[in-house]
Amino acid sequence: MIFLTGNIILLLASCTKDVINVKLPDFEKKLVLSSFISPDLKYNELTLGCTKSDFGKLSAPEPPGKVSVSVSDGTNEVRIDTMLVDSNYFNRIRIRNMQFSDGKSYKIRVDNDEGLTAEASCTIPVRRDFHIEVDTSVLLSSNPWSGEKYSTTTAKISLTDFPGESNYFRLIFSVNGIQFVTPVEDVVISDKGRDGEKILLQSITFYPVTINSTYETDSAFLRIYLLNTNKAYYDYHKSFYTTTMGNTGPFTEPSPLYSNVSNGVGIFAAYTVDSLIFRLK
């Protein structure tokens, strides 16, 4: 018993022992760049900041300071006329004098007054018609005690992939505030192995409503926004989902966020939008 008690005390003591003489990794300050450009946006924006150290003396992220931003389409390079929207720890800047077009490639470069530089490039996907479809089904049921009748609507959203090219999608939708039976993940999808095929993007089941209810599901509109993205957009959001949702265990191997920014860190990606408004039936 004495031996067991001694082992427990020793174990507890070892859990609280300070570690000394540990060499912390060197910290290299870098610019953080984040921008998702699209010709379908009214305003394209760029978010800038600086990395912060995760070791040693911790501090809040630093603003990027005075910056110079230029964008090139391969033929012309334009010094961006920027309008600062927010300047808390990260600068959110609205790009005003550059019009982006689908099918074209762009390169962005950011310099600040401390000599830090960040560069990235991306190609905006060509606008396609993916023939978005919504198939609905209604399940009728009744309460065996009250005899009240219910209808449960399910909507399946699909597209027809454009053949001969790699496509990456993100589905965004809304339905007049009607709740779903199960939570729907906001995910990105690849057409790998399904080139040119019809792809089911999402199956949505709504809460049952009474058939004599004035709050009918079929009075609602399903608004669908299909983002046709480039691979960098897909890789970034896949890694973001893995980092925030996948690493749940204490011994899970860290999964860093995808970055396509040279010298700095972050993401510069692009997309176009196909949309559909569908009245639920």
C-alpha positions, 0 to 999 in steps of 0.5 A: 500500500505504501509502495502504491501511494508513493508511485501515485505521488511521484506520478502527480509530481511529474505531471506538474514539473516545469521544463527548462532549457528548451530551445524554442523554434525561431520565429519568422514574421510573414505577411498573411494574405487571404482573398477569394476573387470572382467576377460575380462579386460586386466587390472583391476584397483582400484581407492582410495581416501578419503571422504571430509567434505561438511560442515564447512571449505570446502577443496579439497579431500585428497589422500589416502596416502600410502596404502596396498591392499590385495585380497582374493579368499576364499582360498588364500590371495594375497598382491597386487603388485600395479602400480600407474597410476594417483595420483591427488586427487584419486589414480588410481592403476593397479592390476598386480599380480591377475588374476580374474575368472568368478564364483569366489568370491573375498574380497578386503581390503585396509589399509592406513598409517593413520589407515583407513580401507575399505573392500568389497567383490563381486562375478564375474558372471558366463560367459553365452551365452545370444544369442544376436540378432539384428533385423533390419527394414527399412522404405522408404519415399520420399520428396513430393517436391523434390521426393528424396527417403530416408531410415530409419533403426531401429535396435532392440537389444535383448537377451535370459535370462539365466533361473533359476538365477538372471541376471543384464545387461548393454548394451554398443554399438557403430556404426561407428560414425552414429548418432541416431535420439533420444538419447539412455540412458546408463542403466542397466537392471534386468531380474526380472519377465522375467526369461528365456525370450527373453528381448528387450534391446534397439531399435535404430533408425538412421537418414534417408539417401538418397537412392542414398547416398554414406554414407549408413547406411548398410555399418556400423557395430554395435558393441555390448558389453553386460555386465553380472553384479552382483547385486552390479554393478546394484544397484550402477548404478541405484542409480547413474542414480537416483542421477545425472538424477532423482533429478532435482527439488529443493524439491526432496529428496536426493538419496545417492549413493549405497555403498557395502564397509565396514568401508569406502564408494564406490563400488566393483563390477564385470561383464563378457562380451558377444559381437556381431559385426553386419553389418547393413542391 
